[in-house]
């Protein structure tokens, strides 16, 4: 009876881990997979349009950045310079910003970046607003 109970328990546990994936913190098998990026601040958070015309570098601070991370500027993907897993840099020009206003910046780690045991990871951060005067 104990053997059968243990078998049923282990089968249920396997199903839970298999179905829940890495987005579920209950899955210890995905411990070192890459979670979705988080952004906390932009530096600078306000620029002039003249700076954009010359090309302005924005630093994005946060966590969970990887070499495949990219910046989404109003949903348009741009390559980022990965300084560390907590910092990215991106150069913004008039190719992407056409005038004064606000711009939403997000970090995206494309799907397909796998962690341990085939656990998928990545995703999009929340947006922060860059003000262009």
N, C-alpha and C positions, 0 to 999 in steps of 0.2 A: 504494500500500500504506500509506503514512504517513497519507494522508487517511482511509482506511477505519479504520485503527487509532485515529486521533484521534476519529473519529465514534463508534466503539464505546465508547471511554473516556469521552467526554462524555455519551453516553446512560446509561452505568452510573453516572456521577457524579450526573447529574440524578435518576436513580431512587433513589440512596442518600439524597440530600437530601430528596426528596419523601416517601419512606417513613419516614425517621428522625425527622422533626419536630424541634421545638425542645428536647425533652428530651434530645436527643443532642448533646453538646458538639462533635461533628464537623461540625455544620451551621452554616457561617458565615453563611448567609442569615438566620438567626434571631438575629443578634448583639444586637439591642436589644429583643427580646421580654422580657416580664416572667417571671422564673423563679418557682417556688413560694416562698411566704414562709418565712422562717426565724425562729424565736424563740430568744433566748438567756437572757432573764431576766424575772422579774416583780418589780414593786416596788409595794407590799410583797408578799412571798411568803407571809406569815402574817398573818391578820387575826382579830379576834374576831367572834363572831356579833352582838354589840351594834353593831359597826361596819357589818356588813351590814344590820342593821335600820334604821340611819340612812342607808344608801347609801354605799358605799365605792368610791372610784375606784382602779382598778388600772392601772398603766402597764406596757405590754408592750414590751420592747426587743428588737430584732432587725434584720432587713433584708428588702428586697423588698416593703414594704408599699405599697399603692396605694389610691386613693380608694374602690375597690370592695371592699377587704378588710373582712372581718367577723370577729368573735370567736365561736368555738364554745365554749360553756360546757357541759361534759358533753354535747356534740353539739347543743345548742340554739343557733341563731344569734342573735347580738346585734349591733346597729349599733355601730361603733367610731368614735371621733374620731381621725382621722389627723393626728398632729402633724407627722410627716415620714415619709420612706420607711424610717426606722429606729425609729419610735416610734408606738404606738397607745395610746389610753386608753379604758377602758370602765367604766361605773358598774354595780356589782353591788348588787342589793337582794334582799329576801326573795321577790320575784316569781320569781327564778331559783335562789336558794339557800335551802333550807327549814330548815337547821340546821347544827350543827357537823359537821365531817368534812373530806374532801378533794374538791377540784373540779379537773377537768382543763380546762385552757385551751389552745385552739389558735387559729391564725389561718388563715382560708380566703380565698383569692382565687377567686371563682367562675369557672368556665370561660366561655369566650367573650370574655375580655379578650385581644385579639389584639395581637401585636407586628407587626413588619415582614413584608410579603409573605405575610400570612395565617397566620403561625406561631401556633399556639395557646399559651397560657401559663396560669399560675395553678396552683391546687392547695391542699393543706392542709399546714401545718407539722406538726412533731412536737408532742406535748403537754408542757406544764409543769404542775406540780401547785401549786395554791393551797391552803394549809391554813387551815381555819376552826375556831378554838377556841371 
